[in-house]
Amino acid sequence: MKSIMIPISVVILTKNEELAIADCIKSVVDFDQIIVIDSNSLDRTRVIASNLGAQIINFEWNNRYPKKKQWGLELTEIRNDWVLYLDADERLTKELVKEIRKCFDGRRDLNCSAFEMPLSYQFLGKRLKHGHKVRKVALINRNFCKFPEINDLGVTKMWEVEGHYQPLVEGKLGSLRNAILHSDPDPLFDYFSRHNRYSDWEAELRLNISMQKQVRGLRTRQGRFFDYLPWKPFVFFLYSYFWRSGWRDGREGFNYSIALSFYYWQISIKVLERRQIAKII
């Protein structure tokens, strides 16, 4: 007998994700609705997603708010109050699908407005069990959650998706035990390109008091702790590789810890560069 669909709309954000989109969609076939919000992909992303039964909606950013996630929350095409946001390089494990189904099985009164869940990273082909871990508020009731409008539109190389912060949640935040698997099939060139863009935004954040005040309360407790830690690249490596036992993941664990430390070094050196430019001007 076919299982009852989980009453959640899955929203997947894409732009040229032909290598990742199929696995992402296949991991959420138990959900009532799958929408792909695509940003003018030039590859086969839309064809693959459509062939797998997803509804395709195009998004073209006008360089203003709302950005892509909040814009998606407001779509009339979404037919459920609860929305699960995924990037194309993320997928749900069978354990997480089962856990979500249990929460929405019709016999429970949900007393929260959103759920956070851990992210499990796959790096250089290996799923990492140790090292730095993050949690993501990805499952939200759109009647009680929204993505804030940060004063960041003037940031150089600004992009269409909200930054690395959590949505605002009106009400209780629930927690799920099982993880979203982050598995990016793109080459490392793309990984470092994204981090180069993200680090621009993070550097601007550290120099913009208005942005700082807005974003600080939207970070996780762990994120707030690390944000302004002195010698962050070095301290972060020690934390991830030794304190959080990243060394137990072997070469991949070492390279992942180094890559993240390098990302934080990028942020710090870009802050220094901007301060020097400001003095010259």
Backbone as JSON, one array per atom type, in Angstrom:
{
  "sequence": "MKSIMIPISVVILTKNEELAIADCIKSVVDFDQIIVIDSNSLDRTRVIASNLGAQIINFEWNNRYPKKKQWGLELTEIRNDWVLYLDADERLTKELVKEIRKCFDGRRDLNCSAFEMPLSYQFLGKRLKHGHKVRKVALINRNFCKFPEINDLGVTKMWEVEGHYQPLVEGKLGSLRNAILHSDPDPLFDYFSRHNRYSDWEAELRLNISMQKQVRGLRTRQGRFFDYLPWKPFVFFLYSYFWRSGWRDGREGFNYSIALSFYYWQISIKVLERRQIAKII",
  "N": [[0.84, -1.18, 0.0], [0.52, 2.23, -0.83], [2.31, 4.82, 0.79], [1.01, 7.5, 2.8], [1.34, 10.83, 1.72], [3.7, 13.12, 3.09], [2.6, 16.04, 4.65], [3.97, 18.48, 3.59], [5.55, 21.12, 1.84], [8.26, 20.91, -0.24], [10.88, 23.0, -0.98], [13.26, 23.68, -3.32], [16.24, 25.27, -3.99], [17.81, 26.42, -6.9], [20.48, 26.84, -9.29], [21.97, 26.19, -12.12], [22.43, 23.35, -11.49], [22.69, 20.7, -12.42], [24.12, 18.39, -11.83], [23.49, 17.74, -9.25], [20.74, 17.89, -8.69], [18.98, 15.72, -9.2], [19.44, 13.66, -7.25], [18.75, 15.08, -4.98], [15.97, 15.61, -5.35], [14.99, 12.97, -5.5], [15.31, 12.19, -2.9], [13.2, 13.27, -1.53], [10.74, 12.31, -2.25], [8.6, 11.4, -0.79], [7.15, 13.52, 0.08], [4.46, 15.93, 0.0], [4.54, 17.98, -1.93], [6.81, 19.19, -4.37], [8.8, 21.79, -5.17], [10.86, 23.5, -7.4], [12.77, 26.27, -7.29], [14.17, 28.09, -9.6], [16.99, 29.83, -10.94], [17.24, 30.92, -13.75], [18.76, 28.78, -14.99], [21.38, 27.53, -17.05], [22.04, 25.03, -17.75], [21.01, 21.56, -17.63], [19.32, 21.52, -15.47], [16.56, 22.26, -15.05], [15.19, 20.59, -16.84], [15.82, 18.02, -15.89], [14.72, 18.16, -13.3], [12.01, 18.61, -13.87], [11.36, 16.25, -15.25], [11.45, 14.51, -13.15], [9.21, 15.09, -11.8], [8.97, 17.48, -10.39], [7.73, 20.77, -9.69], [8.45, 23.62, -11.56], [9.57, 26.85, -10.96], [10.49, 29.98, -12.03], [12.97, 32.3, -10.94], [13.97, 35.58, -10.97], [16.19, 37.8, -9.89], [15.73, 41.12, -8.73], [17.56, 42.75, -7.6], [16.74, 43.72, -5.18], [14.96, 43.45, -2.03], [12.15, 41.22, -1.58], [14.59, 38.58, -1.16], [15.59, 35.36, -2.5], [14.7, 33.16, -0.81], [12.7, 34.22, 0.94], [11.01, 35.24, -1.0], [10.2, 32.86, -2.14], [8.75, 31.76, 0.0], [6.46, 33.26, -0.1], [5.05, 32.49, -2.3], [2.11, 31.8, -4.1], [1.7, 29.35, -5.16], [2.54, 27.44, -3.37], [1.19, 24.94, -1.42], [1.02, 24.1, 1.19], [1.25, 24.81, 4.73], [3.62, 24.24, 5.99], [7.01, 24.33, 5.13], [9.85, 22.93, 3.65], [13.07, 23.82, 3.24], [15.64, 23.31, 0.9], [18.94, 23.22, -0.39], [20.24, 22.45, -3.66], [22.37, 20.7, -3.45], [21.89, 19.29, -1.2], [20.39, 16.59, 0.61], [17.81, 14.45, 1.95], [18.25, 12.04, 4.45], [17.12, 8.63, 4.8], [16.47, 8.13, 7.42], [15.96, 10.67, 8.44], [13.71, 11.43, 6.93], [11.88, 9.59, 7.91], [11.75, 10.42, 10.57], [10.67, 13.01, 10.29], [8.21, 12.35, 9.15], [7.03, 11.04, 11.3], [6.64, 13.17, 13.03], [4.65, 14.55, 11.7], [2.42, 12.95, 11.52], [-0.3, 13.21, 11.9], [-1.4, 12.53, 14.28], [-0.37, 14.05, 16.19], [0.04, 17.07, 18.0], [1.56, 19.76, 16.8], [3.68, 21.8, 18.49], [5.34, 23.84, 17.82], [6.99, 26.3, 15.72], [8.94, 25.96, 13.87], [11.62, 23.78, 12.79], [14.9, 22.83, 13.65], [17.8, 21.16, 12.36], [20.61, 18.89, 12.21], [23.45, 19.3, 9.98], [25.08, 17.09, 7.86], [28.18, 16.6, 6.49], [29.57, 15.74, 3.33], [32.71, 15.26, 2.07], [35.16, 15.42, -0.38], [34.26, 12.97, -1.29], [33.78, 11.46, 0.99], [31.72, 10.8, 3.77], [31.64, 12.83, 6.5], [32.1, 12.2, 9.91], [32.91, 13.49, 12.11], [34.49, 16.45, 13.53], [33.81, 19.97, 12.82], [30.44, 20.89, 13.35], [27.23, 21.92, 12.21], [23.93, 23.35, 12.69], [20.78, 23.67, 11.11], [18.0, 25.73, 10.46], [15.61, 24.53, 8.74], [13.09, 23.53, 8.23], [10.07, 24.98, 8.23], [7.18, 26.74, 9.43], [5.38, 28.68, 7.39], [3.62, 30.63, 8.15], [4.52, 31.67, 10.5], [7.15, 32.33, 10.29], [9.9, 34.13, 8.85], [12.27, 35.48, 6.51], [14.63, 37.84, 7.3], [15.15, 41.28, 6.24], [18.17, 42.29, 5.5], [20.54, 44.92, 5.81], [22.22, 44.84, 3.35], [22.41, 45.25, 0.64], [24.16, 46.89, -0.65], [26.57, 45.62, -0.67], [29.55, 44.55, -2.24], [29.45, 42.47, -5.1], [27.03, 41.27, -4.39], [24.55, 38.73, -3.89], [21.65, 36.72, -4.8], [20.41, 35.15, -2.85], [19.47, 34.82, 0.59], [21.79, 35.51, 3.28], [24.21, 33.78, 5.43], [22.47, 33.1, 7.8], [19.88, 32.47, 10.22], [16.29, 32.05, 9.77], [13.77, 34.32, 11.04], [11.84, 33.31, 13.76], [8.66, 33.03, 14.96], [7.58, 31.96, 17.85], [7.96, 28.63, 19.21], [11.0, 26.79, 18.73], [11.62, 23.74, 17.36], [13.54, 20.64, 17.48], [15.27, 18.35, 15.47], [16.68, 15.07, 15.29], [18.04, 13.57, 13.32], [20.1, 13.99, 10.33], [20.43, 16.38, 7.63], [21.97, 15.55, 4.61], [24.77, 16.96, 3.22], [26.02, 17.03, 0.14], [28.07, 17.83, -2.24], [28.41, 17.6, -5.64], [29.88, 19.09, -7.4], [33.06, 20.29, -8.69], [36.04, 21.14, -6.73], [36.79, 23.68, -7.47], [34.4, 25.14, -7.76], [33.48, 25.04, -5.15], [35.4, 26.59, -3.77], [35.02, 28.97, -5.12], [32.45, 29.74, -4.33], [32.91, 30.14, -1.61], [34.64, 32.26, -1.78], [32.92, 34.27, -2.6], [31.06, 34.27, -0.48], [32.75, 35.04, 1.62], [33.27, 37.69, 1.03], [30.84, 38.89, 1.71], [30.75, 38.29, 4.45], [32.99, 39.69, 5.33], [32.2, 42.32, 4.85], [30.11, 42.42, 6.67], [31.45, 42.49, 9.12], [32.39, 45.04, 9.16], [30.26, 46.68, 9.02], [28.15, 48.24, 11.03], [25.37, 48.37, 11.21], [24.53, 46.05, 9.8], [25.73, 44.14, 11.46], [24.26, 44.34, 13.87], [21.77, 43.48, 12.99], [22.21, 40.85, 12.09], [23.42, 39.45, 14.19], [21.65, 38.38, 16.14], [20.52, 36.4, 14.64], [22.2, 34.37, 14.22], [23.35, 31.05, 15.11], [24.0, 29.95, 18.51], [26.56, 28.9, 18.62], [27.59, 30.02, 16.29], [27.58, 32.75, 16.94], [29.47, 32.76, 18.94], [31.83, 32.1, 17.58], [32.05, 34.15, 15.76], [33.47, 36.6, 16.37], [35.88, 35.82, 17.39], [39.24, 36.07, 18.42], [42.11, 35.46, 16.34], [40.81, 33.65, 14.7], [40.93, 31.81, 12.33], [43.08, 30.04, 12.98], [42.37, 29.15, 15.58], [39.9, 28.0, 14.98], [40.66, 25.82, 13.38], [42.05, 24.24, 15.27], [39.92, 23.71, 16.98], [38.07, 22.3, 15.28], [39.57, 20.18, 14.16], [41.0, 18.95, 16.26], [39.68, 19.29, 18.9], [37.01, 18.64, 18.18], [37.52, 16.25, 17.05], [38.12, 15.91, 14.3], [40.26, 14.69, 13.09], [39.73, 12.01, 13.14], [38.39, 11.41, 10.86], [40.27, 11.04, 8.98], [42.3, 11.79, 6.07], [40.41, 13.3, 4.64], [39.03, 14.58, 6.69], [41.04, 16.21, 7.7], [41.58, 17.88, 5.47], [39.1, 19.14, 5.18], [38.86, 20.59, 7.56], [41.04, 22.31, 7.21], [40.19, 23.67, 4.89], [37.92, 25.08, 5.8], [39.11, 26.67, 7.74], [40.73, 28.21, 6.09], [38.76, 29.61, 4.77], [37.81, 31.28, 6.84], [40.15, 32.68, 7.21], [40.22, 34.06, 4.77], [38.08, 35.84, 5.16], [39.07, 37.41, 7.29], [41.36, 38.61, 6.13], [40.23, 40.06, 4.09], [38.75, 41.9, 5.51], [40.85, 43.38, 6.62], [41.97, 44.41, 4.25], [39.86, 46.09, 3.35], [39.79, 47.97, 5.39], [42.27, 49.2, 5.04], [41.95, 50.33, 2.52], [39.93, 52.14, 3.1], [41.33, 53.97, 4.72], [43.08, 55.1, 2.9], [41.34, 56.36, 1.15]],
  "CA": [[0.0, 0.0, 0.0], [1.31, 3.44, -0.94], [2.32, 5.64, 2.0], [0.4, 8.83, 2.72], [2.37, 11.84, 1.52], [3.94, 14.01, 4.22], [1.97, 17.32, 4.26], [4.99, 19.53, 3.58], [6.04, 21.53, 0.52], [9.71, 21.01, -0.31], [11.33, 24.04, -1.91], [14.67, 23.47, -3.62], [16.81, 26.43, -4.68], [18.78, 25.94, -7.88], [21.05, 27.6, -10.39], [22.97, 25.32, -12.77], [22.67, 22.26, -10.54], [22.33, 19.46, -13.09], [24.81, 17.25, -11.24], [23.0, 17.46, -7.89], [19.31, 18.03, -8.48], [18.24, 14.44, -9.23], [19.55, 13.01, -5.93], [17.99, 15.9, -4.02], [14.54, 15.36, -5.55], [14.69, 11.57, -5.17], [15.32, 12.01, -1.44], [12.02, 13.89, -0.92], [9.55, 11.86, -3.0], [7.51, 11.11, 0.15], [6.52, 14.77, 0.49], [3.27, 16.26, -0.77], [4.8, 18.89, -3.05], [8.21, 19.52, -4.61], [8.94, 22.97, -6.02], [12.22, 23.95, -7.67], [12.86, 27.69, -7.64], [15.39, 28.1, -10.41], [17.44, 31.17, -11.36], [17.7, 30.97, -15.15], [19.84, 27.82, -15.23], [21.78, 27.34, -18.44], [22.31, 23.61, -17.98], [19.81, 20.71, -17.72], [18.66, 21.48, -14.16], [15.1, 22.34, -15.15], [14.71, 19.4, -17.54], [15.93, 16.88, -14.97], [13.75, 18.34, -12.21], [10.67, 18.43, -14.43], [11.19, 14.82, -15.54], [11.27, 13.81, -11.88], [7.91, 15.46, -11.24], [8.98, 18.72, -9.62], [7.17, 21.97, -10.3], [9.53, 24.58, -11.77], [9.2, 28.27, -10.93], [11.7, 30.77, -12.28], [13.21, 33.47, -10.1], [14.95, 36.52, -11.51], [16.35, 38.79, -8.84], [15.7, 42.52, -9.15], [18.54, 43.47, -6.76], [16.07, 44.27, -4.0], [14.23, 42.45, -1.23], [12.65, 39.99, -0.95], [15.49, 37.69, -1.87], [15.03, 34.13, -3.05], [14.0, 32.32, 0.15], [11.46, 34.87, 1.35], [10.17, 35.27, -2.21], [9.61, 31.53, -2.26], [7.74, 31.57, 1.05], [5.26, 34.02, -0.42], [4.45, 31.97, -3.53], [0.74, 31.26, -3.98], [1.72, 27.95, -5.61], [2.8, 26.55, -2.24], [-0.13, 24.55, -0.91], [1.1, 23.68, 2.59], [1.8, 25.8, 5.66], [4.98, 23.86, 6.34], [7.92, 24.35, 3.98], [11.21, 22.43, 3.89], [14.01, 24.44, 2.31], [16.86, 22.58, 0.62], [19.79, 23.54, -1.54], [20.28, 21.31, -4.56], [23.41, 19.75, -3.03], [21.46, 18.66, 0.05], [19.38, 15.54, 0.47], [17.37, 13.89, 3.21], [18.5, 10.63, 4.69], [15.89, 7.88, 5.08], [16.18, 8.3, 8.85], [15.35, 11.98, 8.65], [12.36, 11.37, 6.37], [11.07, 8.83, 8.86], [11.56, 11.26, 11.75], [9.73, 14.07, 9.93], [6.88, 11.73, 8.99], [6.5, 10.77, 12.64], [6.18, 14.45, 13.59], [3.5, 15.05, 10.96], [1.59, 11.79, 11.21], [-1.71, 13.5, 12.11], [-1.8, 12.19, 15.64], [0.38, 14.9, 17.1], [-0.17, 18.51, 17.97], [2.85, 20.42, 16.7], [3.67, 22.98, 19.36], [6.45, 24.7, 17.43], [6.82, 27.01, 14.44], [10.04, 25.58, 12.96], [12.52, 22.74, 13.29], [16.29, 22.84, 13.21], [18.35, 19.81, 12.23], [22.04, 18.96, 11.9], [23.95, 19.06, 8.63], [26.18, 16.12, 7.79], [28.9, 16.96, 5.27], [30.39, 14.79, 2.58], [33.81, 16.05, 1.52], [36.07, 14.57, -1.17], [33.67, 11.64, -1.44], [33.62, 10.76, 2.26], [30.82, 11.43, 4.73], [32.38, 13.14, 7.71], [31.39, 11.88, 11.14], [33.47, 14.27, 13.21], [34.83, 17.81, 13.16], [32.85, 21.05, 13.02], [29.06, 20.58, 13.0], [26.3, 23.05, 12.26], [22.51, 23.03, 12.64], [20.1, 24.54, 10.15], [16.54, 25.83, 10.56], [15.24, 24.28, 7.35], [11.68, 23.16, 8.16], [9.43, 26.13, 8.86], [5.78, 27.09, 9.16], [5.52, 30.0, 6.76], [2.76, 31.61, 8.82], [5.17, 32.16, 11.71], [8.57, 32.51, 10.03], [10.26, 34.94, 7.69], [13.69, 35.8, 6.37], [14.71, 39.29, 7.49], [15.78, 42.12, 5.22], [19.42, 42.79, 6.04], [21.05, 46.09, 5.09], [23.41, 44.34, 2.66], [22.28, 45.36, -0.81], [25.3, 47.63, -1.18], [27.79, 44.82, -0.59], [30.11, 44.18, -3.53], [29.15, 41.11, -5.57], [25.87, 40.75, -3.67], [23.83, 37.7, -4.62], [20.19, 36.7, -4.71], [19.91, 34.33, -1.75], [19.79, 35.32, 1.92], [23.11, 35.12, 3.76], [24.37, 32.68, 6.38], [21.79, 33.35, 9.06], [18.64, 31.71, 10.36], [15.07, 32.85, 9.66], [13.1, 34.74, 12.26], [10.8, 32.34, 14.12], [7.7, 33.48, 15.98], [7.12, 30.76, 18.55], [8.96, 27.66, 19.67], [11.85, 26.12, 17.76], [11.82, 22.33, 17.64], [14.83, 20.1, 17.08], [15.26, 16.99, 14.94], [17.94, 14.39, 15.61], [18.73, 13.09, 12.12], [20.75, 15.07, 9.6], [20.45, 16.6, 6.18], [23.29, 15.25, 4.05], [25.27, 17.95, 2.26], [26.95, 16.32, -0.73], [28.22, 18.67, -3.42], [29.12, 16.88, -6.69], [30.68, 20.0, -8.21], [34.49, 20.25, -8.36], [36.48, 22.06, -5.69], [36.83, 25.03, -8.03], [33.13, 25.78, -7.42], [33.45, 25.16, -3.68], [36.19, 27.75, -3.36], [34.4, 30.16, -5.71], [31.35, 30.14, -3.45], [33.48, 30.67, -0.38], [35.19, 33.58, -2.08], [31.78, 35.19, -2.62], [30.52, 34.36, 0.89], [33.67, 35.76, 2.49], [33.05, 39.12, 0.77], [29.69, 39.3, 2.51], [31.12, 38.22, 5.86], [33.91, 40.79, 5.61], [31.38, 43.53, 4.93], [29.36, 42.34, 7.92], [32.3, 42.87, 10.25], [32.68, 46.47, 9.08], [29.0, 47.4, 8.91], [27.5, 48.14, 12.34], [23.95, 48.09, 10.99], [24.41, 44.63, 9.46], [26.09, 43.36, 12.64], [23.14, 44.32, 14.8], [20.68, 42.7, 12.41], [22.56, 39.44, 11.9], [23.92, 38.8, 15.4], [20.61, 37.57, 16.78], [20.05, 35.36, 13.72], [23.18, 33.3, 14.21], [23.25, 30.08, 16.19], [24.86, 30.3, 19.64], [27.91, 28.55, 18.21], [28.02, 31.01, 15.31], [27.86, 34.01, 17.62], [30.71, 32.59, 19.69], [32.97, 32.09, 16.67], [32.06, 35.31, 14.88], [34.47, 37.62, 16.65], [36.95, 35.18, 18.13], [40.57, 36.44, 17.94], [42.87, 34.39, 15.69], [39.76, 32.66, 14.39], [41.32, 30.7, 11.45], [43.91, 29.08, 13.7], [41.57, 28.57, 16.66], [38.88, 27.15, 14.39], [41.28, 24.56, 12.98], [42.27, 23.47, 16.49], [38.6, 23.28, 17.46], [37.45, 21.31, 14.4], [40.41, 19.0, 13.89], [41.41, 18.28, 17.49], [38.63, 19.26, 19.92], [35.86, 17.93, 17.63], [38.01, 14.95, 16.54], [38.12, 15.81, 12.84], [41.34, 13.8, 12.7], [39.22, 10.64, 13.01], [37.91, 11.24, 9.48], [41.42, 10.83, 8.1], [42.75, 12.86, 5.18], [39.28, 14.15, 4.3], [38.77, 15.42, 7.85], [42.09, 17.23, 7.76], [41.39, 18.85, 4.38], [37.89, 19.91, 5.44], [39.2, 21.56, 8.6], [41.92, 23.31, 6.59], [39.4, 24.47, 3.95], [37.1, 26.02, 6.56], [40.02, 27.64, 8.35], [41.13, 29.11, 5.02], [37.61, 30.49, 4.55], [37.83, 32.31, 7.86], [41.29, 33.54, 6.91], [39.78, 34.95, 3.69], [37.26, 36.9, 5.75], [39.91, 38.32, 8.09], [42.26, 39.38, 5.28], [39.4, 41.0, 3.35], [38.46, 42.99, 6.45], [42.07, 44.19, 6.67], [42.06, 45.12, 2.98], [38.86, 47.15, 3.3], [40.2, 49.02, 6.32], [43.38, 49.91, 4.44], [41.38, 51.14, 1.44], [39.19, 53.25, 3.73], [42.3, 54.95, 5.19], [43.62, 55.79, 1.72], [40.29, 57.24, 0.64]],
  "C": [[0.88, 1.25, 0.0], [1.17, 4.29, 0.31], [1.62, 6.97, 1.75], [1.52, 9.86, 2.61], [2.49, 12.74, 2.77], [3.46, 15.4, 3.84], [2.91, 18.52, 4.37], [5.35, 19.84, 2.13], [7.56, 21.66, 0.59], [10.07, 22.04, -1.36], [12.84, 23.9, -2.08], [15.17, 24.65, -4.45], [17.9, 25.98, -5.64], [19.28, 27.06, -8.78], [22.19, 26.77, -10.95], [23.39, 24.18, -11.85], [22.36, 20.9, -11.15], [23.0, 18.22, -12.47], [24.19, 16.82, -9.91], [21.5, 17.29, -7.8], [18.56, 16.7, -8.43], [18.27, 13.76, -7.86], [18.76, 13.76, -4.88], [16.5, 15.58, -4.14], [14.16, 13.93, -5.15], [14.63, 11.34, -3.67], [14.06, 12.55, -0.77], [10.73, 13.46, -1.63], [8.37, 11.54, -2.09], [6.74, 12.35, 0.57], [5.44, 15.19, -0.5], [3.56, 17.09, -2.01], [6.29, 19.18, -3.14], [8.27, 20.67, -5.61], [10.42, 23.29, -6.17], [12.14, 25.41, -8.09], [14.22, 27.89, -8.31], [15.7, 29.51, -10.9], [18.08, 31.11, -12.74], [18.88, 30.03, -15.42], [20.11, 27.66, -16.72], [22.09, 25.89, -18.76], [20.99, 22.84, -17.98], [19.05, 20.61, -16.39], [17.15, 21.39, -14.29], [14.51, 21.1, -15.82], [14.71, 18.2, -16.62], [14.88, 16.98, -13.87], [12.33, 18.1, -12.7], [10.38, 16.96, -14.71], [10.97, 14.0, -14.29], [10.0, 14.27, -11.14], [7.87, 16.74, -10.44], [8.32, 19.85, -10.41], [8.27, 23.02, -10.39], [8.97, 25.99, -11.77], [10.48, 29.07, -11.08], [11.75, 31.99, -11.36], [14.28, 34.32, -10.76], [15.05, 37.69, -10.54], [16.42, 40.2, -9.41], [16.63, 43.4, -8.32], [17.92, 44.18, -5.56], [15.52, 43.11, -3.18], [12.79, 42.39, -1.71], [13.65, 39.25, -1.84], [14.82, 36.32, -2.04], [14.22, 33.31, -2.05], [12.68, 32.94, 0.58], [10.49, 34.97, 0.18], [9.47, 33.94, -2.39], [8.53, 31.27, -1.23], [6.41, 32.21, 0.7], [4.54, 33.53, -1.68], [3.05, 31.43, -3.27], [0.7, 29.8, -4.4], [1.98, 26.97, -4.47], [1.49, 26.22, -1.55], [-0.13, 24.05, 0.53], [1.65, 24.81, 3.45], [3.26, 25.51, 5.96], [5.82, 23.71, 5.07], [9.29, 23.83, 4.43], [12.12, 23.01, 2.82], [15.26, 23.58, 2.16], [17.64, 23.27, -0.49], [19.89, 22.29, -2.4], [21.32, 20.27, -4.15], [23.13, 19.14, -1.66], [20.44, 17.58, -0.25], [19.01, 15.01, 1.86], [17.76, 12.42, 3.3], [17.16, 9.93, 4.97], [15.48, 8.04, 6.55], [15.51, 9.62, 9.13], [13.94, 12.04, 8.08], [11.42, 10.67, 7.34], [10.77, 9.67, 10.11], [10.56, 12.38, 11.47], [8.32, 13.51, 9.78], [6.24, 11.48, 10.35], [5.96, 12.04, 13.29], [4.88, 14.92, 12.95], [2.5, 13.93, 10.64], [0.1, 11.99, 11.5], [-2.21, 13.2, 13.51], [-1.12, 13.08, 16.67], [-0.02, 16.36, 16.92], [1.21, 19.17, 17.93], [2.81, 21.71, 17.51], [4.85, 23.9, 19.06], [6.21, 25.28, 16.04], [7.9, 26.67, 13.43], [10.85, 24.47, 13.62], [13.93, 23.01, 12.77], [16.79, 21.4, 13.19], [19.83, 19.92, 11.89], [22.31, 18.79, 10.41], [25.11, 18.08, 8.73], [26.88, 16.31, 6.45], [29.62, 15.77, 4.65], [31.45, 15.62, 1.86], [34.81, 15.12, 0.87], [35.59, 13.13, -1.2], [33.43, 10.89, -0.16], [32.67, 11.52, 3.17], [31.55, 11.6, 6.06], [31.53, 12.89, 8.95], [31.83, 12.76, 12.3], [33.76, 15.69, 12.73], [33.69, 18.79, 13.42], [31.46, 20.64, 12.54], [28.21, 21.83, 13.1], [24.87, 22.51, 12.24], [21.81, 24.09, 11.81], [18.6, 24.54, 10.41], [16.01, 25.73, 9.13], [13.76, 23.96, 7.17], [10.88, 24.2, 8.94], [7.95, 26.23, 8.49], [5.77, 28.52, 8.62], [4.57, 31.05, 7.32], [3.44, 32.27, 10.0], [6.67, 32.41, 11.52], [8.79, 33.41, 8.83], [11.77, 35.16, 7.69], [13.83, 37.32, 6.4], [15.4, 40.0, 6.33], [16.99, 42.8, 5.85], [19.91, 43.96, 5.18], [22.34, 45.74, 4.34], [23.38, 44.52, 1.15], [23.44, 46.12, -1.45], [26.6, 46.86, -1.16], [28.26, 44.44, -2.0], [29.82, 42.71, -3.85], [28.01, 40.47, -4.79], [25.12, 39.74, -4.55], [22.39, 37.61, -4.16], [19.61, 35.94, -3.53], [20.33, 34.94, -0.41], [21.12, 34.75, 2.42], [23.07, 33.98, 4.77], [23.78, 33.06, 7.74], [20.46, 32.63, 9.04], [17.43, 32.62, 10.14], [14.57, 33.28, 11.03], [11.94, 33.79, 12.53], [9.94, 32.93, 15.22], [7.11, 32.25, 16.66], [8.28, 29.85, 18.88], [9.71, 27.03, 18.51], [12.06, 24.68, 18.18], [13.16, 21.85, 17.12], [14.67, 18.66, 16.61], [16.65, 16.37, 15.12], [18.74, 14.0, 14.37], [19.12, 14.25, 11.2], [20.35, 15.15, 8.13], [21.86, 16.3, 5.7], [23.65, 16.3, 3.0], [26.34, 17.27, 1.42], [27.03, 17.05, -2.06], [29.02, 17.92, -4.49], [29.99, 17.78, -7.56], [32.15, 19.93, -7.79], [34.85, 21.3, -7.31], [36.59, 23.5, -6.18], [35.57, 25.81, -7.64], [33.0, 25.99, -5.92], [34.19, 26.41, -3.23], [35.64, 29.04, -3.96], [33.27, 30.66, -4.83], [31.89, 30.75, -2.17], [34.12, 32.03, -0.6], [34.08, 34.63, -2.07], [31.22, 35.38, -1.21], [31.44, 35.19, 1.78], [33.62, 37.27, 2.24], [31.92, 39.65, 1.66], [30.05, 39.34, 3.99], [32.08, 39.34, 6.24], [33.15, 42.11, 5.74], [30.6, 43.58, 6.24], [30.19, 42.85, 9.09], [32.64, 44.36, 10.26], [31.42, 47.32, 9.07], [28.2, 47.21, 10.2], [26.03, 47.78, 12.2], [23.72, 46.62, 10.68], [24.7, 43.76, 10.68], [24.92, 43.22, 13.59], [22.0, 43.45, 14.29], [20.98, 41.2, 12.41], [22.9, 38.73, 13.2], [22.88, 37.9, 16.05], [20.08, 36.44, 15.91], [21.05, 34.23, 13.58], [22.83, 32.26, 15.28], [24.17, 30.52, 17.32], [26.32, 30.02, 19.3], [28.46, 29.58, 17.22], [28.37, 32.33, 15.94], [29.18, 33.94, 18.38], [31.92, 32.73, 18.76], [33.13, 33.39, 15.88], [33.24, 36.25, 15.12], [35.61, 37.09, 17.52], [38.31, 35.62, 17.57], [41.29, 35.22, 17.34], [41.94, 33.25, 15.23], [40.22, 31.54, 13.45], [42.1, 29.61, 12.17], [43.12, 28.37, 14.79], [40.52, 27.63, 16.11], [39.47, 25.81, 13.96], [41.52, 23.67, 14.19], [40.95, 22.89, 17.01], [38.06, 22.13, 16.62], [38.27, 20.03, 14.32], [40.77, 18.24, 15.16], [40.25, 18.17, 18.49], [37.42, 18.46, 19.45], [36.26, 16.67, 16.88], [37.92, 14.8, 15.03], [39.2, 14.88, 12.33], [40.86, 12.36, 12.51], [38.64, 10.37, 11.64], [39.06, 11.15, 8.48], [41.78, 12.05, 7.27], [41.62, 13.83, 4.85], [38.94, 15.1, 5.46], [39.78, 16.53, 8.0], [41.85, 18.31, 6.71], [40.15, 19.7, 4.6], [38.16, 20.97, 6.51], [40.09, 22.67, 8.06], [41.11, 24.24, 5.69], [38.54, 25.49, 4.69], [37.96, 27.08, 7.24], [40.47, 28.67, 7.32], [40.0, 30.08, 4.69], [37.58, 31.62, 5.57], [39.04, 33.23, 7.72], [40.94, 34.53, 5.79], [38.98, 36.13, 4.25], [38.15, 37.91, 6.47], [40.8, 39.18, 7.2], [41.48, 40.38, 4.43], [38.97, 42.17, 4.24], [39.65, 43.94, 6.52], [42.22, 45.03, 5.4], [41.1, 46.3, 2.92], [39.22, 48.31, 4.23], [41.34, 49.85, 5.75], [42.88, 50.83, 3.32], [40.66, 52.36, 2.0], [40.15, 54.34, 4.22], [42.87, 55.77, 4.03], [42.63, 56.79, 1.17], [40.07, 58.4, 1.6]]
}
